[in-house]
Amino acid sequence: NISQSEMDLLTREKTKKEQQLEEARQSLERVAQSYKEETGRAKELLRTVPQNEKRVDEQQNKLDNLIREEKTLSVRLSDNKTKFSEAKSALNAASTRSRLLEGLLREKN
């Protein structure tokens, strides 16, 4: 009976170890699958890096061009504002002279 008890105990331990081994195998399979998927994603990302770098460079060039254009337009706007202000002042001065001359002509007549 003791031998049977020892046999039962060993059988339970063997079953327990087999279950642990099966769980370890399943865990290893999940880890291997996950590794495979992550490796695939990493390879895809690495494959797209040069293309993305090129797009970043293109966008940076566009941005640089737009900044230069904005500066040019800003200078032109400032120049046009100055010219407008000068023209407005000249028009006001001419209008004042014209009214003065009209007034003088009326007095003379």
C-alpha positions as CSV (number, residue, x, y, z in Angstrom):
1,N,0.0,0.0,0.0
2,I,2.9,2.3,0.7
3,S,4.3,1.5,-2.8
4,Q,0.9,2.4,-4.3
5,S,0.8,5.7,-2.3
6,E,4.3,6.5,-3.5
7,M,3.3,5.6,-7.1
8,D,0.2,7.8,-6.9
9,L,2.3,10.6,-5.5
10,L,4.9,10.2,-8.3
11,T,2.1,10.0,-10.9
12,R,0.6,13.3,-9.6
13,E,4.0,15.0,-9.6
14,K,4.6,13.7,-13.1
15,T,1.2,15.0,-14.3
16,K,1.9,18.3,-12.6
17,K,5.3,18.6,-14.2
18,E,3.8,17.7,-17.6
19,Q,1.2,20.5,-17.2
20,Q,3.9,22.9,-16.2
21,L,6.0,21.8,-19.3
22,E,2.9,22.3,-21.5
23,E,2.2,25.7,-20.1
24,A,5.9,26.7,-20.7
25,R,5.6,25.4,-24.3
26,Q,2.5,27.5,-24.9
27,S,4.1,30.5,-23.3
28,L,7.2,30.0,-25.5
29,E,5.0,29.8,-28.6
30,R,3.2,33.0,-27.7
31,V,6.5,34.7,-27.1
32,A,7.9,33.4,-30.4
33,Q,4.8,34.5,-32.3
34,S,4.9,37.9,-30.6
35,Y,8.6,38.2,-31.5
36,K,7.9,37.3,-35.1
37,E,5.1,39.9,-35.3
38,E,7.2,42.6,-33.7
39,T,10.2,41.8,-35.9
40,G,7.9,42.1,-38.9
41,R,6.6,45.5,-37.7
42,A,10.2,46.7,-37.0
43,K,11.4,45.6,-40.4
44,E,8.4,47.5,-42.0
45,L,9.2,50.6,-40.0
46,L,12.9,50.4,-41.0
47,R,11.9,50.0,-44.6
48,T,9.8,53.1,-44.5
49,V,12.4,55.3,-42.7
50,P,14.2,56.5,-45.9
51,Q,10.9,57.3,-47.5
52,N,9.7,59.2,-44.4
53,E,13.1,61.0,-44.2
54,K,12.7,62.1,-47.8
55,R,9.1,63.4,-47.1
56,V,10.4,65.3,-44.0
57,D,13.2,66.9,-46.1
58,E,10.6,67.8,-48.8
59,Q,8.3,69.4,-46.3
60,Q,11.2,71.2,-44.6
61,N,12.2,72.6,-48.0
62,K,8.6,73.7,-48.6
63,L,8.5,75.3,-45.2
64,D,11.9,77.1,-45.9
65,N,10.5,78.4,-49.2
66,L,7.3,79.6,-47.6
67,I,9.3,81.4,-44.9
68,R,11.4,83.2,-47.5
69,E,8.3,84.0,-49.5
70,E,6.6,85.4,-46.4
71,K,9.6,87.6,-45.6
72,T,9.6,88.9,-49.2
73,L,5.9,89.6,-49.1
74,S,6.2,91.2,-45.7
75,V,8.8,93.6,-47.1
76,R,6.6,94.3,-50.2
77,L,3.7,95.0,-47.9
78,S,5.7,97.4,-45.8
79,D,6.9,99.2,-48.9
80,N,3.4,99.4,-50.3
81,K,2.1,100.8,-47.0
82,T,4.8,103.4,-47.1
83,K,4.0,104.3,-50.7
84,F,0.3,104.4,-49.8
85,S,0.9,106.7,-46.9
86,E,3.1,109.0,-49.0
87,A,0.5,109.1,-51.8
88,K,-2.3,109.8,-49.3
89,S,-0.2,112.6,-47.8
90,A,0.5,114.0,-51.2
91,L,-3.2,113.8,-52.2
92,N,-4.2,115.6,-48.9
93,A,-1.6,118.3,-49.6
94,A,-2.8,118.7,-53.2
95,S,-6.4,118.8,-52.0
96,T,-5.5,121.5,-49.4
97,R,-3.6,123.5,-52.1
98,S,-6.5,123.2,-54.5
99,R,-9.0,124.5,-51.9
100,L,-6.6,127.3,-51.0
101,L,-6.3,128.3,-54.7
102,E,-10.0,128.1,-55.1
103,G,-10.5,130.3,-52.1
104,L,-7.9,132.8,-53.5
105,L,-9.6,132.8,-56.9
106,R,-13.0,133.5,-55.3
107,E,-11.6,136.4,-53.4
108,K,-9.9,137.8,-56.5
109,N,-13.2,137.7,-58.4
